Amino acid sequence: MGFLRKSYPYLAAFFVMLMGSGLVKLPTDSLWFYVVRYGIILGVLGIGVWTWYKARANKIPPTAYLLLSLFVPFTNDYMLHIIFLVFTVVLFRKEVLLPFKSPLKPIYILFFLGLTSYTINQFIEFNPLSFPIFFILFFLPCAFFSLFCKYTNANNRAGLIEFYLKLVLIMSLIIIIQTIVFWNEHPDARNGGTTHVHFAGVLLSLAFILCLSKLLYNNNPFKKLTIYEKLILIITLPLLFLMDAKLSLGIVGLIIVIAFFLMLRKKVYRITAAAVVLSIAAAFLLMPQMNLPISILSFKNADISLTNIVNTFKGSEKMQIIKDAASLPFDEPLTFIIGSGPGTFLSRTTLLKKYMADGHSYNLYGAKDSVGSNTLHKLFAPADTRLEKKYNFADLKGMSKISSVYDWKSSVLSFYFEFGIISVLTVIYFLYKLFKKILNKENRANYNYILFGFLMLFILAISFFNYWQEYTNYLIIQSALLGLVTFKH
């Protein structure tokens, strides 16, 4: 019975991910669709209240609630992610507001900088919904950083990480099943029951970083890792390849190269390894027309050669925005300093306002579910902003490329335009303070130090290519892992 009781959370997780995988299709007009969707939402909220109350009553850390927080992003329901975020903030209230002199201090400063930019820009261009929506998408998820930073301790940290690895393995099992069942379909169908395949790739990549950091820190043989850590290290690269998660695979490959050099202690080994890596890179440069082996599609019909990637990027929307970003200090000095205001130009918030006005639909449990069908009042309905008109951004959006490497979506670029250079420096300060906090002067190669370095490399790289810093499900995981790194020892 004890084993069965411990298996319940994982069986429930498997069921939820299976329902979001497309392997089981529920028509939106069926009763079961609503039973499953709202049953999962009510179940998550019910478990949340129970774990929160139990922790309060027994005066113990809400570890069970932290485990639930790690599970929610694996679900396929965007509505649940937002509801759970607001639910958490309301439930914990004061606990999510760390003291001003805490790792969150730069985020508090960033909030006031964004609010100031928003207020000033209202006199230039009235845009009342921009900051409130951006606040929900970007600032509220910091609540999970606070919770994990405050309530993670030496006793529950290993359990939290193991639970996350097990969830990733369940997701990986579903991806394997999808690969078999949907073999003749596009790899995007292999989402593991999450919102989409690239998010599944990110979840898998973050788990890989957790395991690789442990292997690198301990410098122990592979056999001394747990079975879950071994499986993650073995399956990550093949699954990312089969999922067509090219971006995640590329970043993970870079991290592996860095880790490999860190693991080599002798200079002669490092020189030899560098020669091997440079030889491989030179081979690809000498054969620029050859498809790079970073996706299963590279062996089918996709042109993923070095020449095609470089040439397409030169004329891409992202390249055009990079050029505009470089000229921003001269063309728009005020925007360069304080930004155009959060949610006004390139961010996901800007698109969400348009969705709220025009209506749109998305896939949920393998069926179509319409959202945002009601149009906004004309006072709030979004139109092209001043900067969109100046930089012909409306035209750029009309020529969007399929790959995130080429289109305009980028949290890094949108943050620069909407917050300004002062806020960018504040974010750098935030990362520096986190780095300083976890750096152990007696042992500069401790686990937190290595893990934080790899996490920041992955977070910054992935954020350049899409709106990752405005996806609630991703920010919950990102905040949780950063909290795990910076918890009070």
JOQUIRA-V454059 format. One record per helix or strand. SS is the DSSP state (helix for helix, strand for strand). FROM is the first residue (numbers start at 1). TO is the last residue. Records with the same first field share a line. If there is no record, write none. Layout:
SS = FROM-TO / FROM-TO
This chain:
helix = 2-19 / 31-58 / 63-72 / 78-96 / 105-122 / 129-139 / 142-151 / 157-181 / 187-189 / 197-218 / 222-224 / 227-243 / 246-263 / 267-286 / 296-299 / 306-314 / 317-331 / 333-338 / 348-358 / 386-390 / 393-398 / 411-419 / 421-438 / 447-463 / 468-470 / 472-485
strand = 291-291 / 305-305 / 360-364 / 367-371
